[in-house]
Amino acid sequence: MTNQKNKRTAILKLVGHLGAIFTMMCWGSSFISTKVLMGDDVGFTPQEMYTYRFAAAYLILLAISFRKIFSNSWRDEISFMICGVCSGSLYYILENYALQMTTTGNVSLLASISPLFTTLLMAVLFRTKISSGTYIGSVLAFSGVAFVIFNQGFQSLEIHPRGDLLALCASLAWAVYSIVVKRLLPIYNGIFITRKLFFYGVLSSIPLLLIHFDPNHLSMLVDFHRPNIVLNFLFLVVMCSIVGFLIWNEVMRILGPVTANNYLYMQPLVTLVVAYFVFDEKIFLNGYLGCILIIGGLIIADKWNPRVRVRFPLRTFSKRKPKQ
């Protein structure tokens, strides 16, 4: 009986790891489709890209799951609102403003630090025991991200305090989502959670969409004479938003926030490979070293479990046992 249970657990974890890899392939490729839609010949703004994409995804999910609209309590509803804003509008808006104030490389690098934030928050707030292998693997994978992003050399690395701080805040926002959604995962199914995240993300982004003064490109999404626009938008809506977040929330349920978020280090790697095949962008020595470090870091974080474990001695958020 115990062997069967262990076998089922191992299979479930394998499914979780495969789901995380598939999601990273979708999200890593999303930068290519976004680049096409925000290019000079199309001209979508960052606000339009986020709002249209997730509004369409929300409407599709609402059409297939409309029986339950509200969560079980106001506490859960507030938690969904925090998750929707942190994983959606706040994350993307901070990242887009950061791009205006610092280099793309800096934003990509600092946005990739969210797994480290997640690990630290889990250790501090919930006194979760984190193995030293997880920390070492995370640092190695993050170093690999730096090599991948600065594929052509580190001479393009510059310090821009305001933009870099915004990119760090975006990374922290994603970590907050990862922590808050942890409590909701055992209570609600994946479709309901994903739909609520999209709702609050879109709701909080509408004011920014209304006040921007650039021309509206909504009509382009139904212009079938330009199929590249429609197909790239559908890929972002269906694969990167609906399928990606549905699988990701299940991955978080199976593997937990720390292990799941370590897979975020794979996004720049996927982007590098896809850009090589789609845009014929060259991969230099730094890129290859980065790939090795990312894959090696992920393996160490998941498989290497030395006896030394790190736990922060903070008791504020721990549950106290009642006195006998």
N, C-alpha and C positions, 0 to 999 in steps of 0.2 A: 504493500500500500504506500509506504514511504517512498519507495523507488519510483512508483508511478507518479506521485506528487512531484518529486524532484525532476522527473522527466518532463512533466507538463510545464513546470516553472522554467526549465531550460529552454523549451520550445517557445514559450511566451516571450522570454528575454531575447531570443534570436529574432523573433518577429518584430520586437521593439527596435532592435539594432538595424534591421533591414528597413523598417519604416522610417527611421531617422535618416538613413543614407538616401532613401528615395526622396524624402522631403528636402534634404540639402541639395539634391540634384535639381529639384524644381525651383527652389529659392535662389540657388546659385545662378541658374539660367535666367531668372526673372530680370536680372540686371541688363541682359542683352535685349529683351523685349522692351523694357523701360527705356533703354537708350534709343531704340528705334522710334518709339512713340514720342519721346521728348526731343528728337532731333530737329534740325532746322527746317526740314521739309514737311514736318508734321506740326510740331510746336506745342504739344500739351505742356501745361504748367505742372509743377509738383502737386499743387492743391487739387487740380483736376484729375491727375493720375490716381491719387489716393482715393478721392471721394467717388469717382465714377467706378473704379475697380471694385471697391468694397461695398458700394451701394448695390451694384449688380449681383455680387456674391450673396449679399444679405437677402435680396428679393428671391433669388433661387432657393436658398435654404428655407425662407419663410414659406414658399410655395409647397415644399415637401414636408414641413414640420410646423403647422400652424395651430395645432390643438392646444399646446401649452405656450402661453405668451410670457407670463411673469414667473419669477422664481418663487421658492417656497417662503421666503421671508425678506424683510427690508434689508437685513444684514447681508444676505446673499446678493440682493439686487445692487447694493452699494459695492460689493466685491466685484460683481460683473462690470460695473461702471469703471472701477479702478483698472481692471484688466483690459477692458476695451480701449480706454484712453492710453494706458501705458504701452500696450502692444500695438496700438494703431496710430491714432492722430498725433499724440505727443511724440512718440518715437520717430515717426516719419517727418513731422514738422521740424523737430529739433535737428534731425539729420540734414534736412534740406537747407535750413538756415545756416547750419555749420558749414555746408558746402560753399556758401557765399562768403564765408569769413576765413576759411582755411583751405588747405589743399585736399584734393580727393583722396590721396594716399593717407593723409592724417585721419580723415573721417572714417575710411574703411578700417584702418588699424584700431582706432579708439573704439569704434562701434563693435569690434570683435572681442572686446574685453568683457562683455556681458557675462560669459560663463564664469569668469573669476569673481565678478560681483555676486552672481548667484551662489557660488560656493561659499563665499564669505558671509553673505546674509543668512544662509542656512545654518552655518556654524554659530553665528552670533545670536540670531533671533530664536532658533529652535534647539540650540546646543546639539546639533547633529554632528556625529563623529565623522570626520573626513579623513580618509587615509592619506598619508604623505605621498603615496603613489598618485592619487588624484591631483594633488597640488603640483607635483613634478610634471605629470603628463600635461596638465593645463598650461604650465609655463612653457614647456617644449612646443606644444601646439600653437600657442600664441606667438612664440618666436618664429615658427614656420609661417604663420599668417603675415608677419612683418616681411619675411623674405619673398613671399608670393606677391604681396602688394607692391613692394619696391623691387619688382622683377628686373628692372633695368639698372638698378643701383640705388644706393642710399643717398646719393647727392641731392635728390629732390626732396629730402626730408627737411621741413622747416617748422618753426614753432610760431603758432598764431594763437595766443592765449584765449581770446574770446571764442573763436571757432572751435578750438580744441576742447574747451570746457563744455560747449554745447554738445559736441560729439560724445563726450564722457557722460553727460546727463541723459542722452538718448540710450546709451548702453545701460545705464542704471535703471531707466524706465522699463526696459525689457526684463531686467533682473527682477524688478518689483512685480511685474506681471507673472513671471515664473513662480514666485513665492506665493502670491495671493491665490493663483488658480489652483495651487496644490490642494487647498481645502475643498474646492468645489468639485474636483475630479471624481471623488468617490460618490458624490450625491447626484450629479446630473450626467446625462449621456453626452457623447461628443458633439452631436449635431446641435443640441440645445446650447451648449457652452459656446461653440463656434459662432452660432447665430447671434447670441447676446454680445459677444465680443465685437462683431462687425457692426451691430446696431449702435452701440455707444461710441465706437470709433468714428463711424460716419456722422452721427449726430453732433459730435464735438468738432468735426472738421467743416461742417456746412458754413458756419460764420466766416471762416477764412476764405472759403470758396466764393462767398457772396461779395466780400469786400475787395477781392483782387480785381485789377483793372485790365487784365489782358483779355483778348477776344476769346469767346467761348468756342470750344472745339467739339461739343457734344455731337453735332450732326455728322462728324467724320466717322463715328462709331457705327453708323448704318450706311456708310458709303461703300457699297459692294463693288464699285469700280476700282477701289484700292484695297484689295484683299489682304495685303500685308498688314494694314492697320487693324482690320477686323480680326484676323487670325492671331496677331500678337496680343490684342486686348483679350480675346477669348482664352488664350493660354494663361494670361495673368489672372483672370477671373476664376476659371475652372480648376486649373492645375495648381497654381501658386497660392490662390486664396482659399477656395473651398476644399479641394483635396488635400492641399498642403497643411492647412490648419487642422482639419479633421484628423489626419494621421498624426500630426505633431501633438495634439492634445492626448491622443491615445498613447503615444510614445512617452509623454510626461507621466501618464498614469502607470505605465509598465516599468519604466526605468528610473523615474524620479527626476526632479528638476536638475540636479547636479550632473548626472550622467547624460541626460538628454541634451542639456545646453552645451556640453563639451563638443557635440557634433556641429555646433554653429561655426566652429573653426574650419569646417570643410567648405563653407560658402565661397570664400575667395579662391580656393583650389578649383572648385567646379567652374567658377566664372573664368578663371585663367584658361582652363582646358576648352571651354565652349568658345571663348573669344579667339582661341587659336584656330578652331575649325570654321567659325562663322566669319570673323573679321580678318583672319590671317595674321593675327598679332603674334609676334615671336615670343618664345619662352627662352629665357637666358638661364645662366647657372643658378642665380638666386632663386628662380622659380622652381627648379628641380630640387634644390636643397630644402626649400619651403615645403614642397610636397612630402618629402621624406620625414621632416620634422613633424608635420601635422599628423600624418598617418602613425608615426611612431609614438607621438604624444597621446593620441586617442587609445592606442593599444595599451600603453603604460597606465593611463588613467583608469581603464576598465579592468585590466587583467592583473596588474601588479598591486598586491595588497600586503605590504609589510606590516609588522606588528605595531610600529609607531603610528598613532593616530592623533590628529589635532582636534581639540575641542576648546572653544572659548568659554571661560568660566562666568558666563552671564546667566543669572537665574531669573531675570525679570519676566521672561516669556515662558519659563518652564512650568509644568503642571506640578503642584505640590500635592503629596499624598495626604489625605485627611488623617488627623490624629485618631488613634485607636482609643 
